[in-house]
């Protein structure tokens, strides 16, 4: 059933969204203007490649009609169609291009949510990315390592690596790859993702943005906010010394650090599961019962 929003309603929602997006991206936009890099927060813009402007765009999602919205910023977005002065997502055009993506995201979210979370990784994927590298080879040249190369190697070698996320695993150094308990491939991602993974939680932001404007923009912004927290945890537990950026390192080479990391990992994994559920609901609205029935 289509929801109808009067102009005052959708204008207020769009304004709240833009203000919240501006607050969350203020630091990045300020640093970008001065050419100042940030090894933690820049990741969400350089790796995922969605701009603050894209994050700021508001849409209500599919099956919502915006009254008197012709000529608005929302009406100018791709896949938005006008009927008289009213605007909605053009379901037919959207499904032709993004229907398969919505089905995949739904399947991935359900498969991930269904698995038991794993808590033993301690974000050692970041350590595996610098394993046995020379100082000039590490990714974040602006940050020193907290430990000596030998000490960092000991952290990696202490127990088998248990990474389950292909897009983290593919950045392991060649000597670190065989130390993982399993070989990961992109083709098998549906069989590998699990809800305790930090990067699987961060990727919710990627999928939400790829599905715009078919899902509510507020959901994408909620995913972005969680991704910020997950990225901070990721780098605090990394081999890099992030104190210059105002963060307190989590020393996962020590029992106390591993306990601190796992506590935050569990908290954020719970938030990610909630967002996965909302993403599945949004995908259900996009594909509809007919298309979903054809795939089952």
C-alpha positions as CSV (number, residue, x, y, z in Angstrom):
1,X,0.0,0.0,0.0
2,X,1.4,3.4,-1.0
3,X,2.0,5.9,1.7
4,X,1.1,9.6,1.0
5,X,3.2,12.4,2.5
6,X,1.9,16.0,2.4
7,X,4.5,18.6,1.5
8,X,5.1,19.8,5.1
9,X,5.8,16.2,6.1
10,X,8.3,15.3,3.5
11,X,10.0,18.7,3.6
12,X,10.5,18.4,7.3
13,X,11.9,14.9,6.9
14,X,14.3,15.9,4.1
15,X,15.5,18.9,6.2
16,X,16.1,16.7,9.3
17,X,18.0,14.2,7.2
18,X,20.2,16.9,5.6
19,X,21.1,18.5,8.9
20,X,22.0,15.1,10.4
21,X,24.1,14.2,7.4
22,X,25.9,17.5,7.6
23,X,26.7,16.9,11.3
24,X,28.1,13.4,10.6
25,X,30.3,14.5,7.7
26,X,31.4,18.0,9.0
27,X,34.8,16.8,10.0
28,X,35.5,15.1,6.7
29,X,34.3,18.1,4.6
30,X,36.4,20.5,6.7
31,X,39.5,18.4,6.3
32,X,38.9,17.8,2.6
33,X,38.8,21.6,2.1
34,X,42.3,21.9,3.5
35,X,43.7,18.7,2.1
36,X,44.1,17.1,5.5
37,X,43.9,13.3,5.5
38,X,42.4,11.3,8.3
39,X,43.4,7.6,8.3
40,X,40.3,6.5,10.2
41,X,37.3,8.5,8.9
42,X,38.5,9.0,5.3
43,X,38.0,5.2,4.8
44,X,34.3,5.6,4.5
45,X,34.6,8.0,1.7
46,X,37.7,6.7,-0.1
47,X,37.0,3.0,0.0
48,X,33.2,3.1,-0.4
49,X,33.4,6.1,-2.6
50,X,30.1,7.7,-1.7
51,X,30.4,11.5,-1.2
52,X,28.9,13.6,1.6
53,X,26.6,15.0,-1.0
54,X,25.2,11.6,-1.9
55,X,24.7,10.8,1.8
56,X,22.8,14.0,2.2
57,X,20.2,13.2,-0.5
58,X,16.9,12.3,1.0
59,X,14.3,9.9,-0.4
60,X,11.4,8.2,1.3
61,X,11.9,4.8,-0.4
62,X,9.6,2.9,-2.7
63,X,5.8,3.0,-2.4
64,X,5.7,6.6,-1.0
65,X,4.1,9.4,-2.8
66,X,5.3,12.9,-2.1
67,X,2.6,15.5,-2.7
68,X,3.5,18.7,-4.5
69,X,7.2,17.7,-4.8
70,X,7.8,18.4,-8.5
71,X,10.8,20.6,-8.8
72,X,12.3,19.6,-5.4
73,X,15.8,18.1,-5.0
74,X,14.2,14.7,-4.3
75,X,12.3,14.9,-7.6
76,X,15.5,15.4,-9.5
77,X,17.1,12.2,-8.4
78,X,17.4,9.2,-10.7
79,X,14.4,6.9,-10.7
80,X,12.0,9.5,-9.4
81,X,8.9,10.1,-11.5
82,X,6.3,12.8,-11.5
83,X,2.5,12.5,-11.8
84,X,1.2,16.0,-12.1
85,X,2.9,17.8,-9.1
86,X,3.4,14.6,-7.1
87,X,6.5,12.5,-7.1
88,X,7.4,8.8,-6.3
89,X,10.0,6.2,-7.1
90,X,9.4,4.7,-10.6
91,X,9.1,1.1,-9.5
92,X,9.3,-0.3,-13.0
93,X,12.5,1.6,-14.0
94,X,14.1,1.0,-10.6
95,X,13.5,-2.8,-10.7
96,X,14.8,-3.1,-14.2
97,X,18.2,-1.8,-13.0
98,X,18.4,-2.6,-9.3
99,X,15.9,-5.4,-8.8
100,X,18.6,-8.1,-8.9
101,X,20.8,-6.1,-6.5
102,X,17.9,-5.8,-4.0
103,X,17.4,-9.6,-4.2
104,X,21.1,-10.2,-3.6
105,X,21.3,-7.7,-0.7
106,X,18.3,-9.4,0.8
107,X,19.8,-12.8,0.5
108,X,23.1,-11.7,1.9
109,X,21.6,-10.0,4.9
110,X,19.4,-13.0,5.7
111,X,22.3,-15.4,5.3
112,X,24.5,-13.3,7.5
113,X,21.9,-12.7,10.2
114,X,21.2,-16.4,10.4
115,X,24.7,-17.5,11.3
116,X,26.2,-17.7,14.8
117,X,28.5,-14.7,15.3
118,X,32.2,-15.3,15.8
119,X,34.1,-13.3,18.4
120,X,37.7,-14.5,18.1
121,X,39.1,-12.3,15.3
122,X,40.2,-9.3,17.4
123,X,40.4,-7.3,14.2
124,X,43.7,-9.0,13.3
125,X,42.9,-8.5,9.6
126,X,44.6,-5.1,10.0
127,X,47.6,-6.9,11.4
128,X,47.6,-9.4,8.6
129,X,47.7,-6.5,6.1
130,X,51.1,-5.4,7.5
131,X,52.5,-8.8,8.2
132,X,56.2,-9.1,7.2
133,X,56.0,-5.8,5.3
134,X,58.8,-3.2,5.2
135,X,58.0,0.1,6.9
136,X,57.6,1.9,3.6
137,X,55.0,-0.7,2.4
138,X,52.3,-0.3,5.1
139,X,49.1,1.3,4.0
140,X,48.8,4.2,6.5
141,X,52.1,5.9,6.2
142,X,50.9,8.8,8.3
143,X,50.6,6.6,11.4
144,X,53.4,4.8,13.1
145,X,53.1,1.2,14.3
146,X,52.5,0.6,18.0
147,X,54.8,-2.4,18.1
148,X,58.0,-3.5,16.4
149,X,57.7,-5.6,13.2
150,X,58.7,-8.7,15.1
151,X,56.2,-8.0,17.9
152,X,53.5,-7.4,15.3
153,X,54.4,-10.7,13.6
154,X,54.0,-12.5,16.9
155,X,50.4,-11.2,17.3
156,X,49.5,-12.5,13.8
157,X,51.2,-15.9,14.5
158,X,49.9,-16.4,18.0
159,X,46.7,-18.2,16.9
160,X,45.2,-19.0,13.5
161,X,43.5,-16.1,11.8
162,X,39.8,-16.5,11.5
163,X,38.8,-13.8,9.1
164,X,35.4,-14.4,7.3
165,X,35.2,-11.3,5.1
166,X,36.6,-11.5,1.6
167,X,37.2,-7.7,1.2
168,X,39.4,-7.7,4.2
169,X,41.1,-11.0,3.4
170,X,42.1,-9.9,-0.1
171,X,44.3,-7.2,1.4
172,X,46.3,-9.7,3.5
173,X,50.0,-9.8,2.6
174,X,51.0,-12.9,0.7
175,X,52.6,-14.6,3.7
176,X,49.6,-13.9,5.9
177,X,47.0,-15.5,3.5
178,X,47.8,-19.2,4.4
179,X,47.6,-18.3,8.1
180,X,43.8,-17.8,7.8
181,X,41.7,-20.9,8.8
182,X,39.9,-20.8,5.4
183,X,40.5,-19.5,1.9
184,X,38.0,-16.9,1.1
185,X,36.6,-16.1,-2.3
186,X,34.1,-13.5,-3.6
187,X,32.0,-16.2,-5.2
188,X,31.4,-17.8,-1.8
189,X,30.5,-14.6,0.1
190,X,27.0,-15.9,0.8
191,X,28.5,-18.9,2.6
192,X,31.1,-16.9,4.5
193,X,29.7,-13.7,6.0
194,X,28.8,-13.8,9.7
195,X,27.2,-11.1,12.0
196,X,30.2,-10.7,14.4
197,X,32.3,-9.3,11.5
198,X,33.2,-5.6,11.7
199,X,33.5,-5.3,8.0
200,X,30.2,-7.0,7.3
201,X,28.6,-4.4,9.6
202,X,30.4,-1.6,7.7
203,X,29.2,-2.9,4.4
204,X,25.6,-2.4,5.4
205,X,26.3,1.3,4.5
206,X,27.5,0.3,1.1
207,X,24.5,-1.8,0.3
208,X,22.1,0.9,1.6
209,X,23.7,3.5,-0.6
210,X,23.7,1.3,-3.6
211,X,19.9,0.8,-3.2
212,X,19.1,4.5,-3.0
213,X,16.5,6.0,-3.7
214,X,14.6,2.7,-3.3
215,X,15.1,2.6,0.4
216,X,14.5,5.3,3.1
217,X,17.5,7.6,3.3
218,X,17.3,7.5,7.0
219,X,18.3,3.8,6.9
220,X,21.4,4.6,4.9
221,X,22.4,7.3,7.3
222,X,21.9,4.9,10.3
223,X,24.1,2.5,8.5
224,X,26.7,5.2,7.9
225,X,26.7,6.2,11.6
226,X,27.3,2.5,12.6
227,X,30.0,2.3,10.0
228,X,31.8,5.2,11.6
229,X,31.8,3.5,15.0
230,X,33.0,0.2,13.5
231,X,35.8,1.9,11.6
232,X,37.0,3.6,14.8
233,X,37.0,0.2,16.6
234,X,38.8,-1.4,13.7
235,X,41.6,1.1,13.8
236,X,41.8,1.4,17.5
237,X,42.5,-2.4,17.6
238,X,44.9,-2.2,14.7
239,X,48.8,-2.3,14.9
240,X,48.8,1.5,14.1
241,X,49.3,4.1,16.8
242,X,46.1,6.2,16.5
243,X,46.7,8.4,19.6
244,X,47.7,11.4,17.3
245,X,44.1,11.3,16.0
246,X,42.6,11.4,19.5
247,X,41.8,7.7,19.9
248,X,42.9,5.3,22.6
249,X,44.5,2.2,21.2
250,X,42.9,-1.2,22.1
251,X,45.9,-3.5,22.8
252,X,44.5,-6.7,21.5
253,X,47.9,-8.3,22.1
254,X,46.9,-8.3,25.8
255,X,44.0,-10.1,27.5
256,X,42.5,-6.8,28.7
257,X,42.6,-5.4,25.2
258,X,40.9,-8.5,23.8
259,X,38.2,-8.3,26.4
260,X,37.6,-4.6,25.6
261,X,37.5,-5.3,21.9
262,X,35.0,-8.2,22.2
263,X,32.7,-6.2,24.4
264,X,32.4,-3.4,21.8
265,X,32.3,-5.9,19.0
266,X,29.2,-7.6,20.6
267,X,27.5,-4.2,21.1
268,X,28.0,-3.1,17.5
269,X,27.1,-6.5,16.1
270,X,23.7,-6.2,17.9
271,X,23.2,-2.8,16.2
272,X,24.2,-4.3,12.8
273,X,21.7,-7.1,13.2
274,X,18.9,-4.6,13.8
275,X,20.0,-2.7,10.6
276,X,20.1,-5.9,8.7
277,X,16.5,-6.6,9.6
278,X,15.5,-3.1,8.4
279,X,17.4,-3.6,5.2
280,X,15.6,-6.9,4.5
281,X,12.3,-5.2,5.1
282,X,13.2,-2.4,2.7
283,X,14.3,-5.0,0.1
284,X,11.0,-6.8,0.5
285,X,9.1,-3.6,-0.3
286,X,11.3,-3.0,-3.3
287,X,11.0,-6.4,-5.0
288,X,7.4,-7.2,-3.9
289,X,5.8,-10.6,-3.4
290,X,5.5,-11.4,-7.1
291,X,9.2,-11.0,-7.9
292,X,10.2,-12.7,-4.6
293,X,7.9,-15.6,-5.4
294,X,9.5,-16.0,-8.8
295,X,13.0,-16.5,-7.2
296,X,11.9,-18.9,-4.5
